[in-house]
Amino acid sequence: MTGPEISVIVAAYNAMPYLSRCLDSVGEQTLEPARLEVIVVDDGSTDDTAGHLTERTADRPGWRVIRREHNSGGPAVPRNDGLDVARGEYVFFLDADDYLGPEALARMLAMARKNDSDIVLGKMVGIGGRAVPRSMFTRDQPRTTVWDSRVFWALNPLKLFRREFIERHGLRFPVDLPVGQDQPFVARAYVHAKVVSVLASYDCYFARLRDDGGNNTQREGGAVRRLPLLNAMFSLLPEIVEPGERRDLLLRRVLQSDQREFLEHLGRENDPALRHHAFDVFRNHVSRFATPSVVSPLPASDRLRLELVRRGDLAGAVEMMRFQKDGEPWNVRVDDGRAYAEYPGFETDLPRHLFDVTDELSVVHRLTAAAWGDAGFHITGEARIPGLPVSSLTAQVVLVTRDGSTAYPVPTRCVPVEDRIRFETALDFTDLGGTLITPDRWDVFVDLDWSGVHRRVRIGARRDADVMTGESTRLVGDGIDVRTVTAYLTKPFGNLSFDVDMRRGRRPLPVTVALTTRGGAFRGTGTVPAIGLPQDAIRWSLRTPAGDRVPLPGGSSGTGHFDCALPARRLVTNGRLECTIRGLTGTDPTPVLAGGEPPRLRAWWPSPRTWRIRRHGTQVRVDNAPITPVKIMRRLRRRLAGTFGR
């Protein structure tokens, strides 16, 4: 295309000194300047924003400033002004208080092009205490939708949008909302988008909390100013989404995130009349839309506040909001295997299920050791459930197949240590359920139990720096059968798992052998990391060009130490070294030479020959060359010359 690829739209109002860092970050993008268009809309600033823009854009082709004589009251109008003149294939909205990571636009553009995305979310970072959405940025999601992800919990417009997509759906920011103008715009965009991408592997957007309180959402009178937004969203969602699970999902976000902000601001409202008016309007929305299918998946604190709002208990709802925001400690009561938070109002007539936090109890865990040992794979870690005393807490490591159909609890030793429990176990793969572990991919969990309250979590993602720096493999046998067990960390989450005979993409197991020449033979030694191998299970042979297998003398122990020999008297043809392991299913191991090639071996019977072992691609080859009379005479002359020449 001939025009810019990205139009960056910045709405600025009295944005100094923050605007300077904002524009610096755009100018420092690794994306070539010719591929960018920068549109800054000065929304009637009364500080030195205008002068700064004149200075910064004077010598920058592709940068333009639109000046509004009077302030519009919010970012909607200047953003729309920028959209009206944008020429880029994509548009990115950047607030004047914030700034970008150097590679942000290049990475988001690459993701958009690769996945044909309508919208790309770049990971956000809060600066100075600014709260930013986080739940959707746990991992990269190249192709998703609003229905299959958490993106609806990020309703700010600070994203990359395909401009044709915006124009096709007639998207513009509503100008009649004093706050939250971005939410209806982004909500419509999400619902219409066929592909939404999430770039979580790079810090793209740095959102700053202004020292002067100038962020639009931080202004006074927040509860009353939010009423038009709430009215707009509760009107919009039923309009654009049919009743059912999808509508419930979007309503759930509004009744969670906007409820929290609304009640927080309501608690700071000093005018009783305004306070009760705003509460009554919100209560009507809650009574209509907070149905069980919408509210049930929410955390207990949100369910409780919404019920208090539905009952008209303004003081109770505000008290509960303050209780949570201030991080007040709360006790847990266990009854019939369920955990209940003793929030304010616990001992009243409120239904007990509103306080049920069983499924919300977080598990804080860390692996402190994970490595193979003589008896199996040793795991040591620590875990706790915040808010619960450690005295009654128990932990048990569990191996679970990837499809969840089979689980083996493993004997685990637990020791309380201060506010956490330390657990350790050795996974004996020869005796799981009384048998050798079956081929599959096995994930490692830890089960925590506290007075009948049960939590199961994957482990490995949080671990000490020196734990599991790479995958490691052992052969595990029960004296008859042998399995290839590889410990590895999953991608992208880094959880501990085991590949049992799935061979991590069917890669053959490398077997390293150190070869020397001694006593008229090539002699090899080495160790295959193993547990419980049958005696003499590791066997070596020479595969001839005719396909015959010539067995070689040698033996091996149950821990994988082996030796083998290629006597000169048995060397009658070229070939390649092969290793087999009795009881092992699947692909045979691949021999690998340790160190350099061994010295050559000369054999005089049945015919004079020189034998050598060398690497040949992925093979270890045995080759020979005849010792001719000419070669014998040359060698004799060299020896005589060395003897009489001294």
Phi, psi and omega per residue, in radians:
M1 nan 2.722 -3.074
T2 -1.582 -0.452 -3.124
G3 -1.480 -3.087 3.115
P4 -1.173 2.705 3.111
E5 -1.501 -0.593 3.134
I6 -2.285 2.299 2.946
S7 -1.788 2.062 3.089
V8 -1.629 2.098 -3.095
I9 -1.907 2.104 -3.116
V10 -2.059 2.063 3.016
A11 -1.645 2.153 -3.029
A12 -2.204 2.275 3.014
Y13 -2.468 2.037 -3.111
N14 0.778 0.951 -2.950
A15 -1.684 0.016 -3.137
M16 -1.391 2.556 0.057
P17 -1.564 0.078 -3.033
Y18 -1.151 -0.541 -3.097
L19 -1.044 -0.568 -3.110
S20 -1.070 -0.835 3.127
R21 -1.159 -0.627 3.103
C22 -1.014 -0.900 -3.106
L23 -1.216 -0.597 3.063
D24 -1.003 -0.761 -3.075
S25 -1.149 -0.548 3.081
V26 -1.242 -0.745 3.129
G27 -1.167 -0.386 -3.111
E28 -1.621 0.123 3.140
Q29 -1.102 2.487 3.105
T30 -1.263 -0.294 3.037
L31 -1.179 2.324 -3.067
E32 -0.998 2.439 -3.105
P33 -0.963 -0.595 -3.109
A34 -1.156 -0.306 -3.125
R35 -1.596 0.022 -3.090
L36 -2.036 2.555 2.903
E37 -2.154 2.299 -3.123
V38 -2.058 2.121 -3.133
I39 -2.082 1.997 3.106
V40 -1.901 2.145 3.127
V41 -1.845 1.951 3.098
D42 -1.477 1.912 -3.013
D43 -1.566 1.030 3.074
G44 1.240 0.674 -3.119
S45 -1.084 2.552 3.088
T46 -1.953 -0.005 3.044
D47 -1.661 -2.696 -3.096
D48 -1.616 0.414 3.086
T49 -1.008 -0.794 -3.084
A50 -1.064 -0.817 3.141
G51 -1.105 -0.699 3.132
H52 -1.118 -0.704 3.125
L53 -1.132 -0.698 3.109
T54 -1.043 -0.771 -3.124
E55 -1.176 -0.723 -3.025
R56 -1.344 -0.464 -3.027
T57 -1.826 -0.043 -3.030
A58 -1.026 -0.727 -3.057
D59 -1.944 0.483 -3.117
R60 -2.073 1.736 3.043
P61 -1.121 2.468 -3.102
G62 1.580 -0.116 3.063
W63 -1.857 2.318 3.116
R64 -2.433 2.698 -3.134
V65 -2.105 2.303 3.001
I66 -1.917 2.198 -3.087
R67 -1.914 2.262 3.023
R68 -1.823 2.361 -3.064
E69 -1.210 -0.669 -3.107
H70 -2.137 2.545 3.118
N71 -1.172 2.376 -3.071
S72 -1.486 -0.250 3.132
G73 1.718 -0.050 3.140
G74 -3.137 3.037 -3.057
P75 -1.392 -0.100 -3.051
A76 -1.107 -0.887 -3.086
V77 -1.069 -0.903 3.130
P78 -1.089 -0.592 3.080
R79 -1.137 -0.730 3.096
N80 -1.120 -0.673 3.083
D81 -1.035 -0.750 3.117
G82 -1.125 -0.718 3.119
L83 -1.096 -0.643 -3.075
D84 -1.111 -0.481 -3.085
V85 -1.921 -0.083 -3.085
A86 -1.098 2.484 3.136
R87 -2.055 -0.117 -3.052
G88 -1.205 2.712 3.037
E89 -1.141 -0.591 3.068
Y90 -2.178 2.733 3.040
V91 -2.163 2.538 3.086
F92 -2.269 2.232 3.125
F93 -1.658 2.182 -3.112
L94 -2.197 2.174 3.078
D95 -1.317 2.539 -3.063
A96 -1.174 -0.317 3.117
D97 -1.400 -0.286 -2.896
D98 -1.947 3.121 3.117
Y99 -2.651 2.911 -3.043
L100 -1.890 2.665 2.910
G101 -1.226 2.615 -3.013
P102 -0.982 -0.579 -3.082
E103 -1.765 0.164 -2.986
A104 -1.025 -0.946 -3.048
L105 -1.190 -0.671 3.127
A106 -1.111 -0.747 -3.118
R107 -1.215 -0.736 3.135
M108 -1.179 -0.673 3.101
L109 -1.109 -0.739 3.122
A110 -1.077 -0.718 3.121
M111 -1.163 -0.679 3.130
A112 -1.104 -0.768 -3.112
R113 -1.194 -0.722 -3.093
K114 -1.147 -0.594 -3.021
N115 -1.948 0.087 -3.124
D116 0.949 0.861 -3.020
S117 -1.414 2.514 2.972
D118 -1.488 -0.586 -3.115
I119 -2.428 2.434 3.037
V120 -2.214 2.167 3.052
L121 -1.692 2.222 3.034
G122 -1.758 2.505 -3.092
K123 -0.961 2.363 -3.118
M124 -1.846 2.560 3.105
V125 -2.241 2.254 3.117
G126 -1.486 2.385 -3.141
I127 -2.091 2.356 3.087
G128 1.236 0.433 -3.138
G129 1.601 0.123 3.122
R130 -1.239 2.239 3.094
A131 -1.431 2.337 3.130
V132 -2.308 2.732 3.067
P133 -1.105 2.447 -3.112
R134 -2.306 -0.470 -2.951
S135 -1.131 -0.416 -3.127
M136 -1.530 -0.067 -3.046
F137 -1.880 0.542 3.107
T138 -1.298 -0.428 -3.134
R139 -2.826 2.828 3.034
D140 -1.142 2.396 3.050
Q141 -2.271 1.583 -3.059
P142 -1.062 -0.670 -3.108
R143 -2.405 1.920 3.086
T144 -2.540 -3.031 3.090
T145 -2.433 3.042 3.110
V146 -1.154 -0.402 -3.086
W147 -1.485 -0.303 -3.025
D148 -1.993 0.264 -3.060
S149 -2.675 -3.039 3.122
R150 -1.769 0.296 -3.009
V151 -1.122 -0.443 -3.120
F152 -1.172 -0.249 3.047
W153 -1.414 0.087 3.032
A154 -2.183 1.491 -3.074
L155 -1.707 0.231 2.997
N156 -1.339 2.772 -3.106
P157 -1.631 0.220 -3.001
L158 -1.387 1.166 -2.980
K159 -2.534 3.033 3.049
L160 -1.711 2.191 3.130
F161 -2.105 2.478 2.977
R162 -1.249 2.162 -3.033
R163 -1.155 -0.694 3.118
E164 -1.043 -0.631 3.101
F165 -1.112 -0.755 3.118
I166 -1.082 -0.811 -3.094
E167 -1.229 -0.640 -3.129
R168 -1.083 -0.599 -3.113
H169 -1.739 0.120 3.066
G170 1.065 0.690 -3.060
L171 -1.459 2.231 3.001
R172 -2.532 2.753 3.140
F173 -1.355 2.275 3.103
P174 -1.146 2.351 -3.023
V175 -1.713 0.006 -3.067
D176 -1.768 0.160 3.134
L177 -1.840 2.226 3.126
P178 -1.248 -0.364 3.122
V179 -2.646 2.623 3.069
G180 1.360 0.437 -3.141
Q181 -1.078 -0.385 -3.106
D182 -1.287 -0.472 -2.996
Q183 -1.144 -0.858 3.097
P184 -1.080 -0.645 3.122
F185 -1.069 -0.911 -3.069
V186 -1.247 -0.620 3.116
A187 -1.065 -0.802 3.100
R188 -1.086 -0.721 -3.124
A189 -1.090 -0.794 3.129
Y190 -1.027 -0.795 -3.075
V191 -1.125 -0.630 -3.114
H192 -1.436 -0.377 -2.998
A193 -1.200 2.315 3.052
K194 -1.452 -0.607 3.131
V195 -2.338 2.144 2.998
V196 -2.005 2.328 3.127
S197 -2.007 2.554 3.125
V198 -2.165 2.092 3.102
L199 -1.801 1.728 -3.072
A200 -1.808 -0.145 -3.030
S201 -1.549 0.090 3.131
Y202 -2.554 2.399 3.101
D203 -1.334 1.748 -3.035
C204 -1.538 -0.799 -2.912
Y205 -2.184 2.207 -3.134
F206 -1.916 1.891 -3.095
A207 -1.689 2.204 -2.991
R208 -1.908 2.428 2.992
L209 -1.560 2.024 -3.050
R210 -1.193 2.462 3.125
D211 -1.158 -0.492 -3.080
D212 -1.593 0.114 3.136
G213 1.229 0.375 -3.047
G214 -1.436 -0.063 3.063
N215 -1.052 2.403 -3.035
N216 -0.999 -0.659 -3.067
T217 -1.413 -0.062 -3.101
Q218 -1.722 0.027 -3.047
R219 -1.274 2.815 -3.122
E220 -1.187 2.910 3.140
G221 1.167 0.551 -2.984
G222 -1.116 -0.642 -3.076
A223 -1.144 -0.839 -3.135
V224 -1.167 -0.673 -3.138
R225 -1.163 -0.383 -3.131
R226 -1.496 -0.218 -3.106
L227 -1.044 -0.796 3.101
P228 -1.040 -0.642 3.097
L229 -1.113 -0.825 3.140
L230 -1.064 -0.751 3.103
N231 -1.047 -0.740 -3.118
A232 -1.135 -0.784 -3.096
M233 -1.203 -0.694 3.137
F234 -1.267 -0.285 3.002
S235 -1.526 -0.644 -3.050
L236 -1.224 -0.828 -2.998
L237 -1.079 -0.775 3.054
P238 -1.123 -0.408 -3.141
E239 -1.305 -0.651 -3.006
I240 -1.799 -0.161 -3.118
V241 -2.322 2.289 3.118
E242 -1.186 2.710 3.085
P243 -1.003 2.554 3.136
G244 2.397 -2.883 -3.047
E245 -1.067 -0.627 -3.114
R246 -1.175 -0.791 3.097
R247 -1.109 -0.712 3.121
D248 -0.992 -0.716 -3.129
L249 -1.040 -0.815 -3.102
L250 -1.230 -0.711 3.087
L251 -1.088 -0.608 -3.125
R252 -1.053 -0.704 3.133
R253 -1.125 -0.774 -3.135
V254 -1.124 -0.745 -3.112
L255 -1.294 -0.201 3.059
Q256 -1.710 -1.158 -3.027
S257 -1.179 -0.837 -3.090
D258 -1.270 -0.525 3.042
Q259 -1.077 -0.748 -3.125
R260 -1.108 -0.843 3.140
E261 -1.118 -0.721 -3.121
F262 -1.078 -0.850 -3.112
L263 -1.186 -0.603 3.098
E264 -1.080 -0.803 3.118
H265 -1.238 -0.602 3.132
L266 -1.071 -0.636 3.118
G267 -1.148 -0.341 3.129
R268 -1.716 -0.005 -3.133
E269 -1.341 2.165 -3.057
N270 -1.561 -0.381 -3.112
D271 -1.489 1.964 -3.097
P272 -1.031 -0.662 -3.107
A273 -1.149 -0.804 3.103
L274 -1.106 -0.661 -3.124
R275 -1.076 -0.823 -3.116
H276 -1.246 -0.611 3.101
H277 -1.090 -0.861 -3.135
A278 -1.066 -0.714 3.138
F279 -1.105 -0.744 -3.116
D280 -1.112 -0.675 3.116
V281 -1.120 -0.795 -3.135
F282 -1.153 -0.648 3.128
R283 -1.059 -0.671 3.109
N284 -1.083 -0.729 3.103
H285 -1.120 -0.753 -3.128
V286 -1.098 -0.757 -3.129
S287 -1.080 -0.556 -3.097
R288 -1.468 -0.724 -2.940
F289 -1.883 -0.295 -3.089
A290 -1.455 1.148 3.123
T291 -1.377 2.841 3.133
P292 -0.983 -0.665 -3.122
S293 -1.174 -0.476 3.098
V294 -1.422 -0.752 -2.944
V295 -1.499 -0.549 -2.998
S296 -0.946 -0.718 -3.125
P297 -1.306 -0.116 -3.095
L298 -1.292 2.758 3.042
P299 -1.047 2.744 -3.081
A300 -1.030 -0.679 -3.110
S301 -1.084 -0.671 3.095
D302 -1.238 -0.728 3.110
R303 -1.044 -0.718 -3.124
L304 -1.151 -0.804 -3.136
R305 -1.106 -0.727 3.140
L306 -1.126 -0.634 3.089
E307 -1.176 -0.682 3.093
L308 -1.123 -0.683 3.075
V309 -1.121 -0.779 -3.132
R310 -1.041 -0.625 3.139
R311 -1.396 -0.115 -3.141
G312 1.458 0.283 -3.114
D313 -1.551 1.414 -3.117
L314 -1.055 -0.856 -3.088
A315 -1.075 -0.728 -3.138
G316 -1.150 -0.699 -3.141
A317 -1.144 -0.742 -3.141
V318 -1.191 -0.694 3.112
E319 -1.070 -0.739 3.136
M320 -1.147 -0.627 3.104
M321 -1.147 -0.774 3.120
R322 -1.128 -0.703 -3.141
F323 -0.990 -0.794 -3.122
Q324 -1.280 -0.741 -3.091
K325 -1.127 -0.622 -3.134
D326 -1.401 -0.068 3.117
G327 1.171 0.612 -3.134
E328 -1.087 2.417 3.099
P329 -1.219 2.616 3.110
W330 -2.485 2.568 -3.141
N331 -1.553 2.830 3.109
V332 -2.053 2.328 3.070
R333 -1.989 2.329 -3.113
V334 -1.857 2.310 3.127
D335 -2.524 2.040 3.074
D336 0.966 0.776 3.067
G337 1.374 0.134 3.099
R338 -2.053 2.574 -3.137
A339 -1.868 2.314 -3.113
Y340 -2.147 2.292 3.110
A341 -1.433 2.285 3.119
E342 -1.474 1.109 3.065
Y343 -1.185 2.909 3.004
P344 -0.943 2.314 -3.117
G345 1.635 0.083 -3.075
F346 -1.106 -0.632 -3.082
E347 -1.583 0.218 3.120
T348 -1.623 -2.899 -3.130
D349 -1.473 0.132 3.112
L350 -1.129 2.465 -3.126
P351 -1.015 2.436 -3.066
R352 -1.094 -0.555 -3.072
H353 -1.114 -0.364 3.106
L354 -1.158 -0.343 -3.085
F355 -1.822 0.059 -3.064
D356 -1.291 1.988 -3.106
V357 -2.009 0.283 -3.059
T358 -0.941 -0.842 -3.073
D359 -1.398 -0.088 3.129
E360 -1.729 -0.236 -3.088
L361 -1.024 2.074 -3.141
S362 -1.471 2.618 3.089
V363 -1.977 2.089 3.063
V364 -1.659 2.102 -3.032
H365 -2.496 2.772 3.127
R366 -2.745 2.383 2.997
L367 -1.482 2.252 3.087
T368 -1.849 -0.278 3.071
A369 -2.772 2.476 3.096
A370 -2.779 1.816 -3.061
A371 -2.811 2.752 3.071
W372 -1.268 2.496 3.027
G373 -2.341 -3.042 -3.098
D374 -1.120 -0.525 -3.043
A375 -1.795 0.032 -3.119
G376 2.513 -2.679 -3.133
F377 -1.765 2.083 -3.052
H378 -1.621 2.304 3.134
I379 -2.209 2.271 3.037
T380 -2.306 2.390 3.139
G381 -2.759 -3.136 3.119
E382 -2.322 2.603 -3.142
A383 -2.676 2.701 3.028
R384 -2.753 2.777 3.012
I385 -2.005 1.866 -3.086
P386 -0.938 2.348 3.132
G387 1.670 -0.233 -3.137
L388 -1.942 2.381 3.104
P389 -1.152 2.506 -3.048
V390 -1.387 -0.239 -3.031
S391 -1.060 -0.584 -3.123
S392 -1.814 0.208 -3.071
L393 -1.566 2.334 3.056
T394 -2.184 2.721 -3.131
A395 -2.357 2.528 3.063
Q396 -2.515 2.254 3.090
V397 -1.335 2.437 -3.101
V398 -2.331 2.334 2.998
L399 -1.699 2.267 -3.079
V400 -2.292 2.327 3.073
T401 -1.104 2.692 -3.062
R402 -0.977 -0.602 3.140
D403 -1.510 -0.002 3.086
G404 1.355 0.121 -3.044
S405 -1.385 -0.409 -3.087
T406 -2.327 2.378 3.111
A407 -2.377 2.377 3.086
Y408 -2.096 1.864 2.985
P409 -1.167 2.408 -3.079
V410 -1.957 2.339 3.093
P411 -0.923 2.219 -3.021
T412 -2.318 2.323 3.097
R413 -1.626 2.296 -3.095
C414 -2.144 2.427 3.108
V415 -2.395 2.105 3.065
P416 -1.167 2.337 3.112
V417 -2.366 1.865 -3.120
E418 0.938 -2.006 -3.064
D419 -1.726 0.276 -3.069
R420 -2.503 3.005 3.089
I421 -2.023 2.378 3.091
R422 -1.754 2.274 -3.123
F423 -2.173 2.597 3.084
E424 -2.628 2.584 -3.133
T425 -2.733 2.809 2.995
A426 -2.106 2.051 -3.123
L427 -1.371 1.917 3.101
D428 -1.647 1.692 -3.058
F429 -1.242 -0.157 3.103
T430 -1.469 -0.180 -3.062
D431 -2.518 1.229 3.037
L432 -1.950 1.996 -3.046
G433 1.172 0.412 3.119
G434 1.507 0.008 -3.112
T435 -2.395 2.967 3.018
L436 -1.129 2.451 -3.093
I437 -0.995 2.459 -3.097
T438 -1.509 2.656 3.119
P439 -1.056 2.255 3.114
D440 3.062 3.136 2.947
R441 -1.807 2.148 -3.023
W442 -1.983 2.248 3.106
D443 -1.780 2.605 -3.069
V444 -1.812 2.200 3.100
F445 -2.126 2.875 2.914
V446 -2.211 2.247 3.076
D447 -1.644 2.194 3.070
L448 -1.937 2.374 -3.139
D449 -2.288 2.276 3.102
W450 -2.333 1.798 3.097
S451 0.913 0.695 3.104
G452 1.645 -0.164 3.056
V453 -1.536 2.144 -2.978
H454 -2.004 2.331 3.056
R455 -2.342 2.386 3.102
R456 -2.141 2.270 -3.115
V457 -2.391 2.600 2.988
R458 -1.263 2.551 3.132
I459 -2.172 2.721 3.124
G460 2.175 -0.615 -3.094
A461 -1.099 -0.611 3.048
R462 -1.836 2.041 -3.058
R463 -2.715 2.808 3.061
D464 -1.139 2.723 -2.998
A465 -1.058 -0.533 -3.065
D466 -1.661 0.202 -3.107
V467 -1.666 2.191 3.027
M468 0.944 1.179 3.107
T469 -1.382 -0.184 3.104
G470 -2.941 2.999 -3.128
E471 -1.328 2.689 -3.138
S472 -2.502 2.544 -2.988
T473 -2.171 2.498 3.004
R474 -2.347 2.569 2.908
L475 -1.534 2.264 -3.091
V476 -2.163 2.199 -3.111
G477 -2.327 2.804 3.086
D478 -1.954 0.361 -3.094
G479 1.649 -0.255 3.131
I480 -2.207 -1.104 -3.142
D481 -1.706 2.743 -3.106
V482 -2.293 2.388 3.070
R483 -2.059 2.612 2.989
T484 -1.717 1.987 -3.071
V485 -1.987 2.082 -3.136
T486 -2.014 2.119 3.025
A487 -1.502 2.313 -3.117
Y488 -2.661 2.923 3.094
L489 -1.873 2.282 -3.107
T490 -1.197 2.745 3.053
K491 -2.056 2.396 0.105
P492 -1.639 0.008 -2.941
F493 -1.453 -0.414 3.103
G494 1.366 0.505 3.090
N495 -1.491 2.692 -3.094
L496 -1.382 2.252 3.111
S497 -2.500 2.911 3.108
F498 -2.249 2.310 3.043
D499 -1.746 1.998 -3.114
V500 -1.924 1.823 3.115
D501 1.082 0.201 3.004
M502 -1.543 -0.279 2.974
R503 1.082 0.452 3.004
R504 0.762 1.034 -3.121
G505 1.545 0.314 3.087
R506 1.160 0.539 3.080
R507 -1.311 2.351 3.086
P508 -1.207 2.623 3.141
L509 -1.349 2.168 3.084
P510 -1.353 2.366 3.085
V511 -2.094 1.991 -3.074
T512 -1.537 2.264 -3.131
V513 -2.202 2.311 3.088
A514 -1.720 2.140 -3.049
L515 -1.948 2.403 3.027
T516 -2.285 2.962 3.068
T517 -2.023 2.072 -3.071
R518 -2.740 2.375 3.046
G519 1.073 0.652 3.104
G520 1.260 0.480 -3.134
A521 -2.707 2.678 2.867
F522 -1.409 2.318 -3.131
R523 -2.183 2.294 -3.099
G524 -2.081 2.482 3.064
T525 -2.409 2.792 3.098
G526 2.997 3.140 3.131
T527 -2.417 2.210 2.969
V528 -1.661 2.068 3.141
P529 -0.943 2.026 -3.005
A530 -2.640 2.774 3.066
I531 -2.376 2.148 3.010
G532 1.241 0.551 3.090
L533 -1.237 2.583 2.978
P534 -1.052 2.594 3.124
Q535 -1.041 2.357 3.134
D536 1.015 0.594 -3.139
A537 -1.296 -0.460 -3.084
I538 -1.563 2.093 -3.050
R539 -2.195 2.483 3.127
W540 -2.042 2.588 3.135
S541 -2.657 2.895 3.072
L542 -1.940 2.086 3.116
R543 -1.601 2.058 -3.067
T544 -1.429 2.864 3.075
P545 -1.028 -0.455 3.123
A546 -1.387 -0.093 3.133
G547 1.648 -0.015 3.104
D548 -1.311 2.616 3.101
R549 -1.938 2.094 3.133
V550 -1.772 1.901 -3.136
P551 -1.110 2.523 3.123
L552 -1.955 2.488 3.126
P553 -1.175 2.590 3.134
G554 2.768 -3.058 -3.131
G555 -2.832 3.091 3.138
S556 -2.686 2.781 -3.140
S557 -1.796 3.034 3.128
G558 -1.189 -0.355 3.117
T559 -1.638 0.103 3.009
G560 1.698 0.017 3.076
H561 -1.319 2.353 -3.077
F562 -2.398 2.813 2.966
D563 -2.514 2.706 3.111
C564 -2.662 2.879 -3.128
A565 -2.488 2.558 3.027
L566 -2.109 1.453 -3.117
P567 -1.100 2.562 -3.120
A568 -1.051 -0.590 -3.078
R569 -1.190 -0.323 3.128
R570 -1.668 -0.149 -3.103
L571 -1.447 1.714 -3.120
V572 -2.061 -0.129 -3.119
T573 -2.727 2.802 3.028
N574 -1.205 2.982 3.094
G575 2.963 -2.926 3.111
R576 -2.265 2.570 3.112
L577 -1.309 2.380 3.069
E578 -2.261 2.574 3.114
C579 -2.167 2.333 3.038
T580 -2.229 2.694 3.122
I581 -2.203 2.036 -3.095
R582 -1.098 2.264 -3.141
G583 1.646 -0.190 -3.122
L584 -1.545 2.242 3.105
T585 -1.607 2.790 3.068
G586 1.564 -2.711 -3.033
T587 -1.204 2.394 3.092
D588 -1.189 2.662 3.098
P589 -1.086 2.810 3.117
T590 -1.881 2.078 3.098
P591 -1.166 2.437 3.103
V592 -2.292 2.271 3.124
L593 -1.302 2.312 3.028
A594 -1.600 2.219 -3.130
G595 1.283 -2.694 -3.118
G596 -1.493 3.138 3.118
E597 -1.272 2.518 -3.122
P598 -1.260 2.803 3.075
P599 -1.016 2.707 -3.128
R600 -1.254 2.736 -3.115
L601 -2.087 2.297 3.125
R602 -1.835 2.324 3.097
A603 -2.187 2.391 -3.059
W604 -1.851 -0.102 -3.119
W605 -2.380 2.443 0.056
P606 -1.356 -0.205 3.038
S607 -2.571 2.616 -3.091
P608 -1.146 2.168 3.126
R609 -2.585 2.692 3.006
T610 -1.887 2.213 -3.113
W611 -1.927 2.503 3.103
R612 -2.468 2.642 3.040
I613 -2.044 2.270 -3.066
R614 -2.558 2.821 3.029
R615 -1.341 2.456 3.062
H616 -2.491 1.623 -3.037
G617 1.130 -2.179 3.114
T618 -1.617 0.101 -3.094
Q619 -1.882 2.796 2.948
V620 -1.919 1.943 -3.004
R621 -1.748 2.556 2.986
V622 -1.970 2.042 -3.098
D623 -2.171 2.803 3.113
N624 -2.465 2.794 3.042
A625 -2.442 2.412 -3.122
P626 -1.169 2.569 3.021
I627 -1.668 1.821 -3.076
T628 -1.517 2.829 3.065
P629 -0.965 -0.657 3.113
V630 -1.037 -0.796 3.135
K631 -1.121 -0.642 3.117
I632 -1.112 -0.791 -3.139
M633 -1.097 -0.740 3.119
R634 -1.051 -0.752 -3.117
R635 -1.157 -0.702 3.128
L636 -1.104 -0.770 3.134
R637 -1.088 -0.689 3.140
R638 -1.114 -0.677 3.134
R639 -1.203 -0.746 3.114
L640 -1.110 -0.712 3.123
A641 -1.088 -0.647 3.138
G642 -1.239 -0.545 -3.111
T643 -1.340 -0.859 -3.059
F644 -1.516 -0.146 -3.140
G645 -1.513 -0.050 -3.114
R646 -1.310 nan nan
